[in-house]
Amino acid sequence: MGLRRRLASRWDSIAVDRALTVARRGARNSDASSAALADEMISSTFTLKKEPQSWSPADRERMWASMPTWMDALFEDVDSIPEPAVTAICNAFTNLYHPTGEYPPIPSLEVVTTIEDQFHRLYYHHRPRAWERMRYRGHRILKLPSDLWIYGNIIEEIRPGLIVETGTRFGGSALWFAEQLELLGHGRIASIDIDEQANRPQHDRLTYMLGSSSDQALVDKVKPLMPQDGSPTLVVLDSDHSYGHVLAELRLLSELVNVGSYLIVEDTNINGHPVYEEFGPGPMEAVEQFLSESDAFEIDESRNIFHMTMHPRGFLRRVH
């Protein structure tokens, strides 16, 4: 099994690795609470004749010197890990960031990334998966709620005259976009998919288009819908997530996006960024290739304000 799945449903070995980082701090006597957690991990994993408080310096030195070896051996057989050891490891991970006081210090980038990635994996992979159960006005919408909030902020700020969405699927997000535009009293949405589907929601500001979003002929049909009043066009890519298709979309649809507007590539989190690592090259890799070909867009990291997005590095803002 891959490193990220070594502890299966009970925990994640990347979390264990970071937990050991905390525990090693304790071994260096730099942090009393981490030292206590380190002792708990060792004593919970092995049957020891003496309690941690009675360990001699030689005992402690021997344990820490052998730690990489026994941890590797432990994870080769997940079922052999004693439950108290799993609990101790979880406690050590929790101690990565345990703020106290009114204004806790900002943790290190490693700690922030670890916490974000662990929650991301829990949200994405734990069944029944939360993102598959989302509904908007009774229609399925495969979106992270905080990402919708980010979209709402962008729409309010740039006031697009047209939103182009690729990958209609159930139509829930198309309806959501249409109703955001209705609140502004401005703009339309064109939602593209290769398949027709019954019972998709209808809205006066919403137009469904049948065809491939990587087809120039289909894009040519979108162009007459572009606003004539100078308001921007916003593009959201959420169709086939294979590398080649997303890259073709980026190259083709980027021409519709005005300076200051956005080309948003969804689900850049797959292929191990940090979820669904077995997917293979996809949206993230397509974004990297696209940005290497053109300097017209930049990644707007300021949009990731909730410490988790399904679209990391996917909010591309046109700069010229």
C-alpha positions as MATLAB code, in Angstrom:
seq = 'MGLRRRLASRWDSIAVDRALTVARRGARNSDASSAALADEMISSTFTLKKEPQSWSPADRERMWASMPTWMDALFEDVDSIPEPAVTAICNAFTNLYHPTGEYPPIPSLEVVTTIEDQFHRLYYHHRPRAWERMRYRGHRILKLPSDLWIYGNIIEEIRPGLIVETGTRFGGSALWFAEQLELLGHGRIASIDIDEQANRPQHDRLTYMLGSSSDQALVDKVKPLMPQDGSPTLVVLDSDHSYGHVLAELRLLSELVNVGSYLIVEDTNINGHPVYEEFGPGPMEAVEQFLSESDAFEIDESRNIFHMTMHPRGFLRRVH';
ca = [
       0.000    0.000    0.000;
       1.073    3.612   -0.528;
       2.493    5.593    2.341;
      -0.672    7.640    2.610;
      -2.802    4.579    3.258;
      -0.580    2.647    5.709;
      -2.913    3.155    8.636;
      -5.997    2.604    6.485;
      -9.195    3.973    7.997;
      -7.714    4.502   11.467;
      -5.086    7.081   10.578;
      -2.806    8.257    7.833;
       0.910    7.567    7.851;
       1.749   11.094    6.750;
       0.057   12.226    9.956;
       2.151    9.672   11.805;
       5.301   11.075   10.238;
       4.388   14.579   11.373;
       3.435   13.247   14.790;
       6.901   11.758   15.085;
       8.308   15.194   14.291;
       6.508   16.479   17.365;
       7.689   13.531   19.402;
      11.302   14.023   18.328;
      11.106   17.554   19.698;
      10.260   16.009   23.033;
      13.168   13.598   22.776;
      15.458   16.587   22.504;
      13.864   17.928   25.715;
      12.800   21.062   23.844;
       9.134   20.640   24.714;
       7.866   18.946   27.868;
       4.410   18.139   26.455;
       5.919   16.614   23.315;
       8.292   14.565   25.460;
       5.303   13.187   27.359;
       3.562   12.304   24.086;
       6.722   10.644   22.802;
       6.908    8.497   25.921;
       3.222    7.621   25.536;
       3.762    6.476   21.933;
       6.664    4.222   22.889;
       5.115    2.759   26.026;
       1.777    2.162   24.268;
       3.449    0.360   21.385;
       5.684   -1.937   23.354;
       5.220   -3.916   26.558;
       7.824   -2.359   28.817;
       8.779   -3.437   32.290;
       9.100    0.127   33.506;
       6.876    3.163   33.216;
       8.266    6.137   31.223;
       8.893    8.178   34.339;
      11.313    5.541   35.563;
      13.245    5.141   32.290;
      16.942    5.686   32.607;
      18.776    7.977   30.170;
      20.105    4.808   28.523;
      16.551    3.445   28.086;
      15.404    6.630   26.421;
      18.444    6.857   24.165;
      17.979    3.235   23.062;
      14.287    3.779   22.266;
      14.855    6.878   20.184;
      17.829    5.398   18.342;
      15.691    2.440   17.233;
      12.528    4.430   16.508;
      12.803    4.634   12.686;
      13.292    0.862   12.520;
      10.398   -0.114   14.767;
       8.024    2.403   13.176;
       8.767    1.037    9.698;
       8.237   -2.523   10.928;
       5.008   -1.538   12.641;
       3.448   -0.088    9.483;
       4.247   -3.159    7.399;
       1.423   -4.903    9.246;
      -1.304   -2.376    9.996;
      -3.449   -4.879   11.861;
      -0.675   -5.483   14.369;
      -0.654   -1.918   15.656;
      -2.079   -1.913   19.185;
      -5.080    0.371   19.614;
      -3.394    2.326   22.440;
      -0.526    3.058   20.047;
      -2.951    4.398   17.430;
      -4.502    6.627   20.088;
      -1.081    7.862   21.156;
      -0.097    8.631   17.572;
      -3.360   10.521   17.073;
      -2.697   12.508   20.235;
       0.769   13.390   18.976;
      -0.685   14.568   15.669;
      -3.213   16.714   17.506;
      -0.351   18.358   19.342;
       1.057   19.646   16.045;
      -1.013   22.773   16.604;
      -2.712   23.288   19.925;
      -3.304   27.032   20.265;
      -3.670   28.573   23.681;
      -4.495   32.111   24.674;
      -6.404   34.758   22.769;
      -3.830   35.197   20.010;
      -2.065   31.887   19.353;
       1.120   31.973   17.289;
       0.884   31.046   13.626;
       2.195   27.482   13.219;
       4.911   26.573   10.753;
       4.071   25.963    7.087;
       4.691   22.234    7.601;
       2.136   22.104   10.400;
      -0.426   24.183    8.478;
      -0.054   21.997    5.388;
      -0.329   18.792    7.412;
      -3.545   19.869    9.116;
      -5.055   21.111    5.849;
      -4.144   17.949    3.969;
      -5.438   15.639    6.685;
      -8.821   17.362    6.839;
      -8.906   17.424    3.038;
      -8.406   13.648    2.867;
     -11.029   13.055    5.537;
     -13.560   15.242    3.718;
     -12.820   13.785    0.296;
     -12.336   10.062    0.953;
     -14.394    9.196    4.041;
     -17.559    7.394    2.951;
     -20.276    8.389    2.549;
     -18.276   11.198    0.936;
     -19.490   14.666    1.855;
     -18.916   16.246   -1.560;
     -21.117   13.602   -3.203;
     -24.029   14.410   -0.885;
     -24.224   18.159   -1.492;
     -27.549   19.538   -2.765;
     -28.667   22.975   -3.903;
     -32.425   23.502   -4.152;
     -32.832   19.749   -4.489;
     -30.220   19.326   -7.229;
     -26.874   17.612   -6.767;
     -23.939   20.040   -6.730;
     -20.501   18.483   -6.419;
     -18.852   21.449   -4.754;
     -17.165   22.295   -1.467;
     -19.385   24.894    0.265;
     -16.441   27.173    1.042;
     -15.440   27.113   -2.640;
     -18.925   28.364   -3.515;
     -18.378   31.219   -1.077;
     -15.124   32.096   -2.875;
     -16.970   31.993   -6.193;
     -19.605   34.295   -4.739;
     -16.940   36.799   -3.725;
     -15.385   36.730   -7.195;
     -18.754   37.183   -8.909;
     -19.638   40.136   -6.699;
     -16.241   41.751   -7.262;
     -15.934   41.419  -11.037;
     -19.659   41.341  -11.944;
     -19.286   39.054  -14.974;
     -21.532   39.497  -17.967;
     -21.031   35.833  -18.829;
     -20.000   32.748  -16.866;
     -18.904   29.757  -18.937;
     -19.086   26.469  -17.036;
     -17.796   23.223  -18.527;
     -19.213   19.996  -17.110;
     -22.901   20.554  -16.344;
     -23.549   17.089  -14.873;
     -26.664   17.462  -12.685;
     -27.054   21.212  -13.188;
     -26.874   22.158   -9.515;
     -23.878   24.443   -9.920;
     -25.316   25.963  -13.113;
     -28.422   26.939  -11.147;
     -26.293   28.275   -8.291;
     -24.310   30.482  -10.688;
     -27.514   31.695  -12.354;
     -29.031   32.692   -9.016;
     -25.870   34.563   -7.988;
     -26.147   36.552  -11.206;
     -29.833   37.130  -10.515;
     -28.922   38.683   -7.179;
     -26.674   41.110   -9.061;
     -29.326   41.708  -11.718;
     -26.654   41.174  -14.338;
     -25.104   38.468  -16.530;
     -25.766   35.026  -17.990;
     -24.300   31.550  -17.654;
     -23.571   29.081  -20.448;
     -23.128   25.540  -19.123;
     -21.495   22.993  -21.465;
     -21.672   19.199  -21.381;
     -21.346   16.346  -23.872;
     -24.421   14.608  -22.427;
     -28.019   15.659  -22.099;
     -29.743   14.850  -18.827;
     -33.383   15.009  -17.838;
     -34.673   17.220  -15.046;
     -31.867   19.725  -15.018;
     -32.973   22.975  -13.366;
     -34.070   25.873  -15.541;
     -33.430   29.592  -15.078;
     -33.889   32.662  -17.270;
     -30.181   33.461  -17.033;
     -29.045   29.900  -17.800;
     -28.313   28.392  -21.232;
     -27.327   24.746  -21.612;
     -25.032   23.899  -24.517;
     -24.410   20.398  -25.874;
     -20.904   19.542  -27.052;
     -17.274   19.170  -26.034;
     -15.583   22.051  -24.258;
     -12.358   21.180  -26.090;
     -14.031   21.646  -29.490;
     -13.346   24.937  -31.283;
     -16.725   24.753  -33.025;
     -18.526   24.671  -29.676;
     -16.472   27.571  -28.337;
     -17.373   29.548  -31.457;
     -21.042   29.098  -30.462;
     -20.266   30.564  -27.031;
     -18.716   33.750  -28.407;
     -22.025   35.374  -29.483;
     -23.140   35.148  -25.837;
     -20.209   37.241  -24.626;
     -21.226   40.585  -23.125;
     -21.196   43.677  -25.330;
     -21.100   46.144  -22.431;
     -17.460   45.534  -21.511;
     -18.242   43.370  -18.481;
     -15.942   40.365  -18.045;
     -16.311   36.700  -18.852;
     -15.564   34.174  -16.095;
     -14.668   30.579  -17.065;
     -14.961   27.547  -14.755;
     -13.546   24.201  -15.942;
     -15.197   21.148  -14.364;
     -15.601   18.547  -17.109;
     -13.316   15.634  -18.036;
     -10.383   15.851  -15.598;
      -7.804   14.033  -17.742;
      -4.606   15.969  -18.336;
      -4.995   16.259  -22.100;
      -8.586   17.429  -21.987;
      -8.020   20.062  -19.293;
      -4.970   21.401  -21.118;
      -6.989   21.645  -24.346;
      -9.728   23.532  -22.451;
      -7.192   25.915  -20.943;
      -5.636   26.730  -24.286;
      -8.999   27.185  -25.983;
     -11.180   28.894  -23.391;
      -8.531   31.179  -21.931;
      -9.092   33.467  -24.925;
     -12.557   34.284  -23.590;
     -11.259   35.626  -20.262;
     -10.733   39.380  -19.841;
      -7.854   40.975  -17.947;
      -8.804   40.989  -14.266;
     -11.210   38.079  -14.632;
     -10.654   34.424  -13.777;
     -10.132   31.061  -15.408;
     -10.861   28.588  -12.602;
      -9.661   24.993  -12.919;
     -11.604   22.694  -10.616;
     -10.431   19.543   -8.841;
      -6.720   20.250   -9.045;
      -6.626   18.377   -5.718;
      -6.650   14.948   -7.406;
      -3.600   12.883   -8.321;
      -2.221   13.298   -4.813;
      -2.696   17.058   -4.341;
      -3.505   15.728   -1.727;
      -6.326   13.281   -2.639;
      -7.095   10.490   -5.142;
      -3.410    9.829   -5.709;
      -4.032    6.948   -8.110;
      -5.829    9.173  -10.659;
      -2.787   10.036  -12.751;
      -1.928   13.372  -14.396;
      -4.940   15.676  -14.357;
      -5.982   19.291  -13.737;
      -2.999   20.310  -11.583;
      -0.501   19.054  -14.129;
      -2.465   20.734  -16.939;
      -2.353   24.054  -15.048;
       1.413   23.755  -14.607;
       1.898   23.099  -18.314;
      -0.441   25.918  -19.325;
       1.317   28.444  -17.102;
       4.669   27.385  -18.545;
       3.359   28.288  -22.008;
       1.911   31.703  -21.201;
       2.427   34.502  -18.695;
      -1.022   35.970  -19.321;
      -2.384   34.283  -16.162;
      -1.159   33.995  -12.599;
      -2.297   31.873   -9.663;
      -4.277   33.954   -7.192;
      -3.372   32.305   -3.893;
      -5.334   34.948   -1.997;
      -8.545   33.114   -2.897;
      -7.684   30.132   -0.680;
      -8.886   31.816    2.510;
     -10.460   28.764    4.198;
      -7.289   26.616    4.433;
      -8.856   24.071    2.099;
     -10.118   24.184   -1.464;
     -10.895   21.485   -4.010;
      -9.019   23.682   -6.481;
      -5.532   24.388   -5.064;
      -3.534   26.589   -7.466;
      -6.607   26.526   -9.683;
      -7.756   30.169   -9.357;
      -6.047   31.696  -12.397;
      -6.376   35.459  -12.818;
      -5.677   37.097  -16.156;
      -3.044   39.817  -15.756;
      -2.568   40.907  -19.373;
];
